[in-house]
Amino acid sequence: MILLERLTPPERAAFVLREAFGHSHREVAGILGVQEASARQLYRRARERLDGARPRFPADRDQAEGHGVRQERPAVRTDRRPLPG
């Protein structure tokens, strides 16, 4: 859902009508009140924006560890004494 927020409302509508409901470009154009060529263009732009949202490269676990990302679970205190301080 967050990815769809990157689209303009007409792009979002064209994309959802095509992908989720399987409407043809002609049907999408009729629903949106635009020419068929415009519906095709809206759908194409939506696909490009969403495809561009993918990561450029996969995450590397070793690289994440070097940036302070903790992989192990933190220790848990089991006593009820107040912390010094």
PyMOL commands that set and color helices and strands:
alter all, ss='L'
color gray80, all
select helices_A, chain A and resi 3-6+9-19+25-32+36-51+61-65
alter helices_A, ss='H'
color red, helices_A
deselect
rebuild
show_as cartoon
